[in-house]
């Protein structure tokens, strides 16, 4: 029996089916259009039938696609409701987090639970960077990008600070000549290469016409860098422990603040539970310490804040 598709893929199908547009669905899920398209193509291959008719003006559900949409919406709604009920009964704090932020969040959740074994935190990861508390049964979420919903309580954690990173063996010595990048494989977390383009433009250089590998998420690009496959544009906040342990190095003094940030959010219209308040205060303290350590580590670096330009 073939394994069932992942819940993330099924949710992607529902979002695309509701909008009938890959671009709009990708924007809603904070994914690239290519990532959404590949998920749908993989689901169609798994089922052995087409779910959408691709047209110039958008998409149209096939007969098979229309037949599975309503049952999937109902099934996933029941799953969310069941998990929410279980969480309320057990006092579990349900937190959603994008995969890229797991490097920063997971060790701190483990520390919190070690110090407070009476609390239970159910952490759900997702490729998307947002959350809809009206349809997703989470108590809180870590997101990338400031929420626009005024009914959401947002706590700033840290800013995105980008610089090239790689394993020490890939860039030995103190030489920080950007021209050497032309001989390296650049790992891109997006198809449009915007992070590398942004850094190279700030450095006053052209994009090297060398080898490149593309990924759908920043986390995948950073993981590939840790495995020695090339040089990734990494977030020094997310990679704090890897840089401290010298599993990765940042060979260039230039870092750029993109203007984007990570936030902890939760519904503002509800009174936060004691567990949520404990979790919030813990992350606020951990984030403050991360920002302070980052400021010390970047004393000798050239940090350019693009949001102020």
C-alpha positions in Angstrom: 0.0 0.0 0.0 1.4 3.4 -1.0 2.0 5.8 1.9 -0.5 8.6 2.2 0.5 12.1 1.1 1.6 14.5 3.8 -0.8 16.8 5.5 1.2 19.8 4.2 0.7 18.6 0.6 -3.0 18.1 1.2 -3.3 21.5 2.7 -1.5 23.0 -0.3 -4.0 21.3 -2.6 -6.9 22.8 -0.6 -5.4 26.3 -0.7 -4.8 26.1 -4.5 -8.3 24.7 -5.1 -9.9 27.5 -3.2 -7.9 30.2 -5.1 -7.4 28.4 -8.4 -4.2 30.2 -8.9 -0.7 29.0 -8.0 0.7 32.5 -7.5 -2.1 33.5 -5.1 -1.8 30.2 -3.2 2.0 30.6 -2.9 1.6 34.1 -1.6 -0.9 32.9 1.0 1.3 30.1 2.2 4.6 32.1 2.0 6.1 29.6 -0.4 7.5 30.0 -3.9 5.2 29.4 -6.8 7.6 26.6 -7.9 7.3 24.9 -4.5 3.5 24.9 -4.7 3.5 23.7 -8.3 5.8 20.8 -7.4 3.7 19.7 -4.5 0.6 19.6 -6.7 2.5 17.7 -9.4 3.7 15.2 -6.8 0.2 14.7 -5.5 -1.2 14.2 -9.0 1.5 11.7 -9.7 0.7 9.9 -6.4 -3.0 9.7 -7.3 -2.5 8.9 -10.9 -4.8 11.6 -12.2 -4.9 15.3 -12.9 -6.4 17.5 -10.3 -6.3 20.8 -12.2 -6.6 22.0 -15.8 -3.9 24.5 -16.4 -5.3 27.5 -18.4 -3.8 30.9 -19.4 -6.0 32.7 -16.9 -5.6 30.3 -14.0 -6.7 26.9 -13.0 -9.8 24.8 -13.1 -10.6 21.8 -11.1 -10.9 18.5 -12.9 -13.7 16.2 -12.1 -11.4 14.2 -9.9 -10.1 17.3 -8.2 -13.6 18.6 -7.5 -14.5 15.1 -6.1 -11.8 15.1 -3.5 -11.8 18.7 -2.4 -14.9 18.7 -0.1 -14.0 15.4 1.7 -10.4 16.6 2.2 -11.6 20.0 3.6 -13.9 18.1 6.0 -11.3 15.6 7.0 -8.6 18.2 7.7 -11.1 20.3 9.6 -11.9 17.3 11.8 -8.2 16.6 12.4 -7.6 20.2 13.4 -10.7 20.2 15.7 -9.7 16.9 17.3 -6.2 18.0 18.0 -7.4 21.3 19.4 -9.8 19.4 21.7 -7.0 17.1 22.8 -4.7 20.1 23.5 -7.4 21.8 25.6 -7.9 18.7 27.7 -4.3 18.0 28.3 -3.1 21.6 28.7 -0.8 21.3 25.8 0.5 24.4 24.2 0.3 24.1 20.4 2.9 26.1 18.6 3.5 26.4 14.8 6.9 27.3 13.5 8.5 27.5 10.0 11.2 25.0 9.3 13.9 27.6 9.0 13.3 28.9 12.6 13.5 25.4 14.1 17.3 25.8 14.5 16.7 28.6 16.9 13.5 27.5 18.5 13.8 23.8 19.2 16.9 23.9 21.5 15.2 26.6 23.6 11.9 24.6 23.8 13.9 21.6 25.1 15.6 23.8 27.7 12.2 25.2 28.8 10.6 21.8 29.2 13.7 20.5 31.1 13.3 23.3 33.6 9.5 23.0 33.6 8.5 19.4 33.1 4.9 20.2 34.1 4.3 21.9 30.7 3.8 20.2 27.4 4.6 21.9 24.1 3.4 20.4 20.8 5.6 21.9 18.1 4.4 21.7 14.5 6.7 22.7 11.6 5.6 23.9 8.2 7.1 25.3 5.0 4.7 28.2 5.3 5.7 31.3 7.3 2.2 32.4 8.4 -0.7 31.1 10.5 -4.4 31.6 10.5 -5.7 31.2 14.0 -9.3 31.2 12.8 -8.8 28.0 10.8 -5.6 26.5 12.4 -5.8 25.4 16.0 -2.6 26.8 17.4 -2.1 28.7 20.6 0.9 30.6 19.2 3.3 30.7 16.3 6.7 31.9 15.3 6.5 33.7 12.0 8.8 35.4 9.5 7.5 38.9 8.8 5.4 41.3 10.9 1.7 40.4 11.0 -0.7 43.0 9.7 -3.7 41.7 11.6 -4.3 44.1 14.5 -6.0 41.4 16.5 -2.8 39.5 16.8 -0.3 40.1 19.6 3.2 40.2 18.2 6.5 40.0 20.1 9.7 40.8 18.2 12.3 38.1 18.6 15.2 39.0 16.2 16.0 40.4 12.8 17.2 38.6 9.8 21.0 39.1 9.3 22.4 37.5 6.2 26.0 36.6 5.2 27.6 33.8 3.3 28.4 30.7 5.3 30.1 27.4 4.6 32.0 24.6 6.4 35.6 25.7 7.3 37.2 23.1 4.9 35.5 24.8 2.0 37.0 28.2 2.7 40.3 27.8 4.6 42.4 30.8 5.6 41.5 34.4 6.3 41.2 35.5 2.6 37.8 37.3 2.1 38.1 37.9 -1.6 34.6 37.9 -3.1 36.1 36.9 -6.5 36.8 33.4 -5.1 33.0 32.8 -5.0 33.2 32.3 -8.8 34.8 28.9 -8.2 32.3 27.8 -5.6 28.8 26.4 -5.7 26.3 28.9 -4.4 23.4 27.5 -2.5 20.2 29.6 -3.2 17.2 29.4 -0.8 15.0 30.9 -3.6 14.7 30.4 -7.3 15.2 34.1 -8.0 18.4 34.2 -6.0 17.3 37.4 -4.3 19.3 36.9 -1.1 22.6 36.4 -2.9 21.8 39.2 -5.3 21.0 41.5 -2.3 24.3 40.7 -0.5 26.5 40.9 -3.7 24.9 44.2 -4.7 25.6 45.6 -1.2 29.2 44.3 -1.5 29.5 46.1 -4.9 29.9 42.9 -6.9 28.2 41.2 -9.8 26.6 37.8 -9.4 29.2 35.2 -10.2 28.4 33.0 -13.2 29.5 29.9 -11.5 27.8 26.7 -10.2 24.5 27.1 -8.4 22.0 24.9 -6.6 18.5 26.0 -5.7 16.3 25.1 -2.8 12.7 25.9 -1.7 13.6 27.0 1.8 16.4 28.7 3.7 16.6 25.7 6.0 17.4 23.4 3.2 20.1 25.7 1.9 21.7 26.0 5.3 21.5 22.2 5.8 23.3 21.7 2.4 26.0 24.1 3.5 26.5 22.1 6.7 27.0 19.0 4.5 29.7 20.8 2.5 27.8 21.1 -0.8 28.6 24.8 -1.2 28.2 28.3 0.2 24.8 29.3 1.4 23.4 32.7 2.3 22.7 32.1 5.9 21.0 33.9 8.8 23.6 34.3 11.5 20.8 34.4 14.2 19.5 31.0 13.1 23.0 29.6 12.7 24.3 30.9 16.1 25.1 27.5 17.6 26.6 26.1 14.3 28.9 29.2 14.0 29.9 29.0 17.7 30.7 25.3 17.4 32.7 26.0 14.2 30.6 23.7 12.2 30.2 26.7 9.9 32.2 29.8 9.3 31.3 33.2 7.9 34.3 34.1 5.7 33.2 37.7 4.9 32.9 40.7 7.3 29.8 42.0 5.4 26.4 41.2 6.9 23.1 42.7 5.8 19.9 43.3 7.7 17.2 42.7 5.2 14.6 44.5 7.2 12.7 41.2 7.8 12.2 39.8 11.3 11.0 36.8 13.3 8.0 37.3 15.7 6.2 35.2 18.3 2.4 35.8 17.8 -0.8 34.7 19.5 -4.4 35.7 19.2 -5.0 39.1 21.0 -8.7 38.7 21.7 -8.1 35.7 24.1 -6.6 35.8 27.6 -3.3 34.0 27.3 -3.0 30.9 29.4 -0.3 30.7 32.2 1.6 28.2 30.0 1.5 30.6 27.0 2.7 33.5 29.2 5.6 31.4 30.5 6.5 30.4 27.0 6.3 34.0 25.8 8.5 35.4 28.7 11.0 32.6 28.1 11.4 33.3 24.4 11.6 37.1 25.0 14.5 36.5 27.4 16.2 34.0 25.0 15.7 36.4 22.1 17.2 39.3 24.0 20.3 37.2 24.9 20.6 36.1 21.3 20.5 39.7 20.1 23.1 40.7 22.7 25.5 37.9 21.7 25.0 38.7 18.0 25.9 42.4 18.7 29.1 41.3 20.4 29.9 38.9 17.6 29.3 41.5 14.9 31.5 44.2 16.5 34.2 43.7 13.9 31.8 43.1 11.0 30.3 45.6 8.6 26.6 45.5 9.1 24.4 47.2 6.5 20.8 47.8 7.5 18.9 47.8 4.2 15.6 48.8 5.9 17.1 52.2 6.6 18.3 52.9 3.1 
